[in-house]
Amino acid sequence: MAAKRSEVECWLTDMDGVLVHENSPVPGAAELLQQWRDQGKPFLVLTNNSIFTPRDLSARLRSSGLDVPEESIWTSALATAAFLKDQMPGGSAFVIGEAGILTALHEAGFIMTETNPDYVVVGETRNYSFEAITKAIRLIGNGSRFIVTNPDATGPSTEGPLPATGAIAALITKATGKHPYVVGKPNPMMFRSAMNRIGAHSENTGMIGDRMDTDVVAGIEAGLHTVLVLTGISDQSEIQKYPFRPNEILNSVADLVSHEPVESEL
């Protein structure tokens, strides 16, 4: 059973739309991070984006005015690498992706190969190549297992939406008839692997997100105390579309900053 907010001892929080919005910090984000540090509460900042390494993301957050060390960042790339290491230690993979997933798999002991890999792993990239997608389709057709870091069909940019991992995965599925195993949100495994990283338990862990279809549903399925903030994707009309509810709906993370815990359960 998910804890009440006053019982939460560890926090997981989404990054974009919760702590930052288009590289600007959300008001209250820096204060909340400091509050967790002052209270000695373990926390991880989560992102479904698998392009960047935790070091990259830590630097990006620092430039936005938020102090988050790289060991406090958990990406879908790290979750994917942890899952594959558990499934097949010392395995091999053909990867479509960038530094985030490549570094994570290398550090998990995986070998990158184009010859009969155990897995084809598709992650986020801004440089999808027809040649690489063709290779992935042929390898999966020959028996390599199909893994995707996250299901997001599009990603944001200043010019408008960009095709993302889920869109490329759909293309490969159409060509092969094989559906991937998706590690990132809304798979609750993303949260379970994050909790393992900081030694947390679902009974006393909270999750803050801005999306009903990924953050909240995965948090509920993982048994966490779920907090939806309205600084990102979801608004009240979006919330009404779903048959489930978070434990709390707040305007922003600023509502979590306090000197004394204040209960506002739904």
Salt bridges, closest charged atoms under 4 A:
ASP14 OD1 - LYS185 NZ 2.94
ASP16 OD1 - ARG60 NH2 2.62
GLU70 OE2 - ARG55 NE 3.40
GLU114 OE1 - LYS135 NZ 2.81
GLU124 OE2 - ARG126 NH1 3.67
ASP213 OD1 - ARG211 NE 3.00
ASP215 OD1 - LYS185 NZ 2.68
GLU238 OE1 - LYS241 NZ 3.05
GLU248 OE1 - ARG5 NH2 2.53
GLU248 OE2 - HIS225 NE2 2.70
